[in-house]
Amino acid sequence: MGTAEPAGQHTVRRHNAALVLAAIGAAAGTSRAGVAARTGLTKATVSSLVDRLVAAGLVQVSGQEGRSGPGRPGTALSLAPAGPHGLGVEVAVDYVATCLVDLTGEVHRLRVRRRDNRDRGVGRVLRRAAEAVARARVDAAELGVEVGGVGVAVPGLVETSSGLVRVAPNLGWRDVDVPGELRRRVEVPAREVMVANEANMAALAEVHVAGVDGPRSFVHVSGEIGVGAGIVLDGAVFHGVRGYGGELGHVQVSPRGARCSCGTRGCVERMAGQEAILERAGVSDLDALVARLEAGDRPAVAAVRAAADWLGVALSGALNLLDVPAVVLGGTYARLYPWLAGPLADRLSARVLSAPWSEVDVVRSRLGTEAAVRGAALSAVRAVVADPEAISPLGVGDSCGRRRAYVAGSAVDAGDVGSVRPWWCRTGCAVCASRRRCGQRWAAARARGFDCGRVRGTPAG
């Protein structure tokens, strides 16, 4: 009988695999030696883990690293575009969107279905979301890739530890278990469904596209039916202690203003949101507003300037507290940027105490209305990178020292004796005859017909 692998060793290996994968993601084209230098792990450890990650379909080897120093260059490593994809879902007030993103952050499928979701009932709206997830899974199958995780963006207060939406005023939701409700309606191909406020998801996407050249700290403000803010500090999205941070839209700026869906008067979204701007401009939709603005229509220009005034009141308070150097305008505000940015920058210069010495940059989002759904997909990708063992077994034993069995397909009989190939094996043959390190052979458990799922084997004796 084999020797049990200590639980601590398994934990360390799992942690090291995440370190290696993150290092490769941060420096595409690096070598094994480069990963070792970046992580502080030994070259032997890195080489072993890289081999496992390559076998798992998470890392690819391509040519040689680009460098000009002495010595023979190593093989270049990068995240595998054909590896597990992140599936992002955005439940907005007037649409449901889905997005498939690979490990490098590249978007492969994005779908938007426009429907009014206000006060339609939780069940009805989440049925639409479940249908969108099912469609995205078909897209993934057509692309020949697995879905490694699911992220959901919602316009409301989200308890990030549980995915519970405490309140989403514009949807009429309160205490909604989004992960649980989705799983009841569709097979979700992930161990965990990550749920966060849509503005925070949008900020995450903005961090990704900004790369090393963009601002490391900023407030991302998106304006649709509601208004949200994602706070980024040194490249990380700040969710708040419980996940409730960034609710700029419900900051009161005019105590005698119009009543908001949250019950308060004069919130930012009632004074500077899309509907408030359209109402002041006397138009019914954003296309008509932009056409008026391009023509120099005075009521339209005045409506945008009024929004800049109210946004300036709320954002100046946030910037005085946070001391970040930039504001990124997304969503509707990104489309209105040519007419909104200047007046808003003027308001911030007048109200932010540090402005005379450190001017606040007002910049346009590179993603527009796609930011939140892309951020949701990226959150799922980040979860894969942070814990690759949760997606792929990487050849790691469990704490009792016995190897787990993994089923690649559905044509495995309970009587088959042998080791089951890992799920990433796409040869079509699920059973191999090799022995496992613990010295025991395994009888394959019957597969249930799911896509690359996992089952535990039983000792053959």
CORFEN-V847946 format. One record per residue. N is the residue number from 1. SS is DSSP state (alpha for helix, beta for strand, coil for the rest). PSI is psi in whole degrees, 0 to 359 (NA if undefined). D_LAST is the distance of its C-alpha to the last C-alpha in Angstrom with 1 decimal. Layout:
N|SS|PSI|D_LAST, N|SS|PSI|D_LAST
This chain:
1|coil|143|9.8, 2|coil|167|12.3, 3|coil|134|15.5, 4|coil|141|16.3, 5|coil|126|19.2, 6|coil|142|22.1, 7|alpha|324|23.3, 8|alpha|323|26.8, 9|alpha|318|25.8, 10|alpha|315|24.3, 11|alpha|316|27.6, 12|alpha|316|29.8, 13|alpha|320|28.2, 14|alpha|317|28.6, 15|alpha|316|32.2, 16|alpha|323|32.9, 17|alpha|319|31.8, 18|alpha|319|34.2, 19|alpha|314|36.9, 20|alpha|315|36.5, 21|alpha|320|36.6, 22|alpha|321|39.6, 23|alpha|321|41.4, 24|alpha|320|41.0, 25|alpha|326|42.3, 26|alpha|339|45.3, 27|coil|74|46.3, 28|coil|136|45.4, 29|coil|0|45.8, 30|beta|167|44.9, 31|coil|175|42.9, 32|alpha|320|39.9, 33|alpha|322|42.5, 34|alpha|320|44.3, 35|alpha|319|41.3, 36|alpha|317|40.7, 37|alpha|323|44.4, 38|alpha|326|44.3, 39|alpha|338|41.1, 40|coil|5|41.5, 41|coil|159|38.0, 42|coil|155|37.5, 43|alpha|324|37.8, 44|alpha|317|34.4, 45|alpha|315|32.8, 46|alpha|315|34.9, 47|alpha|317|34.0, 48|alpha|315|30.2, 49|alpha|322|30.6, 50|alpha|317|33.1, 51|alpha|318|30.7, 52|alpha|318|28.1, 53|alpha|324|30.9, 54|alpha|314|32.1, 55|alpha|329|28.8, 56|coil|356|28.6, 57|coil|17|32.0, 58|coil|336|33.8, 59|beta|145|35.9, 60|beta|149|37.8, 61|beta|128|39.3, 62|beta|107|42.8, 63|beta|215|45.2, 64|beta|150|46.5, 65|coil|147|47.6, 66|coil|116|51.3, 67|coil|161|53.0, 68|coil|0|56.1, 69|coil|177|55.2, 70|coil|165|54.7, 71|coil|163|51.5, 72|coil|129|49.3, 73|coil|148|48.1, 74|coil|172|44.5, 75|beta|143|42.8, 76|beta|134|43.6, 77|beta|143|41.0, 78|beta|163|41.4, 79|beta|142|39.6, 80|coil|116|38.4, 81|coil|335|40.7, 82|coil|5|38.1, 83|coil|189|35.5, 84|coil|137|34.8, 85|beta|153|38.2, 86|beta|136|39.6, 87|beta|116|41.0, 88|beta|141|44.1, 89|beta|130|45.8, 90|beta|122|49.3, 91|beta|102|50.6, 92|coil|176|54.4, 93|coil|324|57.3, 94|coil|16|58.4, 95|beta|165|55.3, 96|beta|129|51.6, 97|beta|151|50.3, 98|beta|157|47.0, 99|beta|137|46.3, 100|beta|127|43.5, 101|beta|136|43.5, 102|coil|181|41.5, 103|coil|338|40.2, 104|coil|353|43.7, 105|coil|2|45.5, 106|coil|134|46.9, 107|beta|133|47.6, 108|beta|330|46.4, 109|beta|133|47.2, 110|beta|125|49.5, 111|beta|140|50.6, 112|beta|127|53.1, 113|beta|115|53.9, 114|beta|123|57.1, 115|coil|146|57.4, 116|coil|115|59.1, 117|coil|4|56.4, 118|coil|126|58.9, 119|coil|35|58.6, 120|coil|357|56.5, 121|coil|139|53.9, 122|alpha|313|50.5, 123|alpha|316|48.7, 124|alpha|316|50.9, 125|alpha|318|50.8, 126|alpha|338|47.0, 127|alpha|319|46.6, 128|alpha|318|48.6, 129|alpha|319|46.4, 130|alpha|320|43.2, 131|alpha|322|44.9, 132|alpha|321|45.7, 133|alpha|316|42.0, 134|alpha|319|40.9, 135|alpha|320|43.6, 136|alpha|326|42.5, 137|alpha|324|38.9, 138|alpha|318|40.5, 139|alpha|316|42.5, 140|alpha|318|39.4, 141|alpha|320|37.7, 142|alpha|327|41.0, 143|alpha|347|41.0, 144|coil|32|37.4, 145|coil|160|36.2, 146|coil|154|33.8, 147|beta|116|35.2, 148|beta|345|33.8, 149|beta|162|35.8, 150|beta|132|38.7, 151|beta|143|41.9, 152|beta|130|44.6, 153|beta|130|48.3, 154|beta|141|50.4, 155|coil|77|54.1, 156|coil|185|53.7, 157|beta|120|52.5, 158|beta|128|48.7, 159|beta|99|46.6, 160|coil|333|44.4, 161|coil|333|41.6, 162|coil|345|40.9, 163|coil|10|42.6, 164|beta|124|44.9, 165|beta|106|48.4, 166|beta|314|50.7, 167|beta|136|53.8, 168|beta|88|54.8, 169|coil|319|58.5, 170|coil|344|59.2, 171|coil|346|56.4, 172|coil|27|57.1, 173|beta|149|53.5, 174|beta|128|52.6, 175|beta|60|49.2, 176|beta|123|47.2, 177|beta|87|43.4, 178|alpha|313|43.3, 179|alpha|315|39.6, 180|alpha|317|38.8, 181|alpha|321|41.6, 182|alpha|316|40.5, 183|alpha|332|36.9, 184|alpha|340|38.2, 185|alpha|340|40.2, 186|coil|151|38.1, 187|coil|113|34.6, 188|coil|117|35.0, 189|coil|59|32.9, 190|coil|149|32.5, 191|coil|331|30.8, 192|coil|138|34.2, 193|beta|118|37.7, 194|beta|126|40.4, 195|beta|136|43.8, 196|beta|164|47.0, 197|beta|142|50.7, 198|alpha|327|52.0, 199|alpha|324|54.4, 200|alpha|321|51.7, 201|alpha|320|49.6, 202|alpha|321|52.8, 203|alpha|322|53.4, 204|alpha|316|50.0, 205|alpha|323|50.7, 206|alpha|321|54.1, 207|alpha|318|52.5, 208|alpha|312|50.4, 209|alpha|335|53.3, 210|alpha|327|55.7, 211|coil|210|53.6, 212|coil|343|55.2, 213|coil|341|58.7, 214|coil|175|58.8, 215|coil|142|59.5, 216|coil|339|56.8, 217|coil|131|58.1, 218|beta|169|59.8, 219|beta|121|60.1, 220|beta|119|59.0, 221|beta|121|61.1, 222|beta|137|60.3, 223|beta|111|62.7, 224|coil|232|62.0, 225|coil|318|62.7, 226|coil|179|61.5, 227|beta|130|61.8, 228|beta|160|58.9, 229|beta|133|58.6, 230|beta|125|55.6, 231|beta|125|56.2, 232|beta|123|54.9, 233|beta|116|55.2, 234|coil|46|54.5, 235|coil|359|52.2, 236|beta|137|50.2, 237|beta|129|50.8, 238|beta|111|51.8, 239|coil|347|50.5, 240|coil|169|51.9, 241|coil|319|50.0, 242|coil|359|48.7, 243|coil|7|49.1, 244|coil|5|52.6, 245|coil|158|54.6, 246|coil|11|56.9, 247|coil|64|58.6, 248|alpha|326|61.9, 249|alpha|337|62.8, 250|alpha|23|63.3, 251|coil|127|65.5, 252|beta|125|68.9, 253|coil|348|71.7, 254|coil|96|74.4, 255|coil|336|74.6, 256|coil|13|77.0, 257|coil|184|75.1, 258|coil|150|73.4, 259|beta|136|70.7, 260|coil|163|67.2, 261|coil|341|64.2, 262|coil|350|62.8, 263|coil|344|66.0, 264|coil|161|67.8, 265|beta|144|71.0, 266|coil|31|71.5, 267|beta|160|68.0, 268|alpha|316|67.6, 269|alpha|336|66.1, 270|alpha|339|69.0, 271|alpha|332|71.5, 272|alpha|7|69.9, 273|coil|175|67.1, 274|alpha|315|67.4, 275|alpha|322|69.0, 276|alpha|319|71.6, 277|alpha|314|72.6, 278|alpha|319|72.9, 279|alpha|315|74.9, 280|alpha|325|77.3, 281|alpha|346|77.7, 282|coil|32|78.4, 283|coil|165|75.7, 284|coil|341|72.8, 285|coil|171|70.1, 286|alpha|323|69.2, 287|alpha|317|70.4, 288|alpha|322|73.8, 289|alpha|313|73.9, 290|alpha|320|73.2, 291|alpha|318|75.9, 292|alpha|317|78.4, 293|alpha|318|77.4, 294|alpha|332|77.9, 295|coil|358|81.3, 296|coil|23|82.2, 297|coil|124|82.5, 298|alpha|313|83.7, 299|alpha|323|81.9, 300|alpha|315|78.6, 301|alpha|319|79.2, 302|alpha|324|80.2, 303|alpha|319|77.0, 304|alpha|321|74.8, 305|alpha|324|76.9, 306|alpha|320|76.7, 307|alpha|321|72.9, 308|alpha|322|73.1, 309|alpha|309|75.2, 310|alpha|321|72.7, 311|alpha|321|69.7, 312|alpha|322|71.7, 313|alpha|311|72.1, 314|alpha|315|68.4, 315|alpha|327|67.1, 316|alpha|323|69.7, 317|alpha|317|68.4, 318|alpha|319|64.8, 319|alpha|326|66.0, 320|alpha|327|68.1, 321|alpha|320|65.0, 322|alpha|334|62.5, 323|coil|54|64.7, 324|coil|151|62.9, 325|coil|355|64.9, 326|beta|151|64.2, 327|beta|128|64.0, 328|beta|124|62.1, 329|beta|122|63.4, 330|beta|178|60.8, 331|beta|225|60.7, 332|alpha|322|64.2, 333|alpha|329|65.7, 334|alpha|322|64.5, 335|alpha|329|66.5, 336|coil|7|69.5, 337|alpha|314|69.2, 338|alpha|333|72.5, 339|alpha|342|74.5, 340|alpha|323|72.4, 341|alpha|314|71.5, 342|alpha|305|75.0, 343|alpha|322|76.1, 344|alpha|317|72.8, 345|alpha|321|73.1, 346|alpha|317|76.7, 347|alpha|319|75.6, 348|alpha|322|72.9, 349|alpha|326|75.4, 350|alpha|336|77.8, 351|alpha|336|75.2, 352|coil|122|72.6, 353|alpha|323|74.1, 354|alpha|0|72.8, 355|alpha|323|73.8, 356|alpha|335|77.0, 357|coil|339|74.9, 358|coil|91|71.6, 359|coil|140|72.0, 360|coil|126|69.3, 361|beta|133|68.1, 362|beta|111|67.7, 363|beta|162|65.6, 364|beta|137|64.2, 365|coil|142|60.5, 366|coil|351|59.2, 367|coil|343|57.0, 368|alpha|229|59.3, 369|alpha|355|57.8, 370|alpha|352|54.4, 371|alpha|313|53.6, 372|alpha|314|51.7, 373|alpha|325|49.3, 374|alpha|321|48.7, 375|alpha|322|48.1, 376|alpha|317|45.6, 377|alpha|320|43.6, 378|alpha|327|44.0, 379|alpha|324|42.6, 380|alpha|320|39.4, 381|alpha|317|39.4, 382|alpha|325|40.0, 383|alpha|323|37.0, 384|alpha|314|34.8, 385|alpha|323|36.5, 386|alpha|337|36.2, 387|coil|73|32.4, 388|alpha|333|30.9, 389|alpha|334|27.4, 390|alpha|337|28.1, 391|coil|314|28.7, 392|coil|138|26.4, 393|coil|335|23.2, 394|coil|20|24.7, 395|coil|19|21.4, 396|coil|134|21.3, 397|coil|162|18.1, 398|coil|180|18.2, 399|coil|339|19.2, 400|coil|357|15.8, 401|coil|351|15.2, 402|coil|142|12.4, 403|coil|144|13.9, 404|coil|155|15.1, 405|coil|140|15.1, 406|beta|136|18.6, 407|coil|129|20.1, 408|coil|326|23.3, 409|coil|196|24.4, 410|coil|358|24.1, 411|coil|56|23.1, 412|coil|125|19.3, 413|coil|146|17.6, 414|coil|335|14.7, 415|coil|350|13.3, 416|coil|131|13.6, 417|beta|136|10.7, 418|coil|179|11.7, 419|beta|141|13.3, 420|beta|134|16.1, 421|coil|153|19.4, 422|coil|158|21.5, 423|coil|339|24.0, 424|coil|351|26.9, 425|coil|121|25.9, 426|coil|26|28.6, 427|coil|347|27.9, 428|coil|347|27.0, 429|coil|120|23.6, 430|coil|337|20.8, 431|beta|132|17.7, 432|beta|168|17.3, 433|coil|13|15.1, 434|coil|158|15.1, 435|coil|151|12.6, 436|coil|164|12.9, 437|coil|334|14.6, 438|coil|353|12.1, 439|coil|357|10.3, 440|coil|148|7.0, 441|coil|156|7.3, 442|beta|143|8.1, 443|beta|131|9.2, 444|coil|134|12.9, 445|coil|155|14.6, 446|coil|131|17.8, 447|coil|151|20.7, 448|coil|5|23.7, 449|coil|12|26.5, 450|coil|170|27.6, 451|coil|108|28.9, 452|coil|47|26.4, 453|coil|191|24.8, 454|beta|144|21.5, 455|coil|153|18.4, 456|coil|134|15.3, 457|coil|171|11.9, 458|beta|144|8.8, 459|beta|138|5.3, 460|coil|352|3.8, 461|coil|NA|0.0
